């Protein structure tokens, strides 16, 4: 009788762990968000930094998106904090479900970014998820 009770408890425990894992793995979220100087062909960061030199014309943002479906929307709002100005807003959608993929964004300023403080606000389905701060010096 005692062995049956232990076996039943273990079965319930493994079922709970299995179901918990399935639920968690379906959650939409981002990880490893960072600004960088460039991206490789897989959208992975090259030279992560939060400080860029004066005269920089391109700034990149990379992140890993987990469980993005075609119904989901990822967007990045770029802000120049010294003037409280939104300088760009970029949306990303995917025609297929992405399990865990790097996604890259960039913003360009042909004459070079003005010296100052900036941020990139990352939104998942219109909800602010993360803010990455960086500066040009």
N, C-alpha and C positions, 0 to 999 in steps of 0.2 A: 504494500500500500504506500509506504514511504517513497519507494522508487518511482511509482506512478505520479505522486505529487511533485517530486523533483522534476521529472520529465515534463509534466504539464506546465510547470513554472518556467522551465527553460524554453519550451515551445512558445509560450506567450511572450516571453522576453525577446526572442529572436524575431517574432512577428512584429512586435512593437518597434524594434530597432530598424527592421527592414522598411516598415511603413514610414517611420520618421525620416529615414534617409531619402525616400522618394519625394516626400513633401518638400524637404529642404533643397533638394537638387532642382526643383522646378521654380525656385524663387528667382525673380529678376533682380540683379544687383550688379554693381561695378566694383572693380578692385584695381589696385596698382595705378591709379590716375597720377599723372605727372606731366609737367612741362619739360620740353627738351629742345635741343638744337636741330634735330632732324629725326627722321623715321627710316627704318630699313624697309625692305619690300614686304615684310609681314606686318608692318605697322608697329613694330617694337621700337622702343626709344633708343636713340643714339645721343649720348651726352646729356643725361638728365640734369636739369638745373632749375633753380628758381630765380637766378640772376643772369640777365643778358646784358651784353655790352651795348653802349650807345652806338647807333648806326645799324643795329640789327634790323633786317627787313622781313624776316620770317620767324615766327614762333610756333612751335608744335605742341600739341597735347595728345597724349596717348593714354589708353585705359584698356582694361579687359572687361568686356561685357559678358555676363553670364545669363543664359536662358532668355535671350531676346527673341521674341516671336514677330511675325509680320504685323501683328496688331499693336506692337509697342513702338514708342517713339523715344529716341535719345536726342537730346539737343544740348548745345553748348552756347552760352551767352558770354561774350568777351567784354570786359569793362575796363575803361581807363579811370582809375579811382581818383586821380588828381583833379579831374574835371567832372566826375560823376557821370561820365558819358558811356553809353552802350556803343561799342564800336563795331560789333558784328554779332550775328546770331546764326548758328549753323544747325540744321536738323539732319538726323540720320535715321533711316528706316531700312529694313532688310526684307527682301522677298522670301527669305527662308529663315527658319529658326537657327539661331546661333547659340551653341552650348557654352563655349568659353573662347572668345576670339578677341584679338587685339583690334581696336578701332583707333584710327588716327584723325586728328583735326589740325588745321593750321590757319593762321591768320597772317596776312601780309600787309606791310606798310612800305610802299616803294621808296619813299624818301628816308626810311628808318624810323623806328618807333621813338616817340618823344621820351625823354628821361622821366621816370616816375613809377608809380605803383599801379599794378593791374591785377585783375583776377579773371578766372574762367569759372563760371557757374555751370555745373553739370546737372541736367534735368532728365529724369526718367518719367515718361508719361506726365509731363508738366509739373512734377514734384521735384523741388530742389533736393538733390542727393548729396552733392559734395561741392565745395568751393576750393579751388587751387589758386593761391596767391603767388605772384611773381613780380619782379621789378626789372626796369631797364636803368642802368647806371652808366 
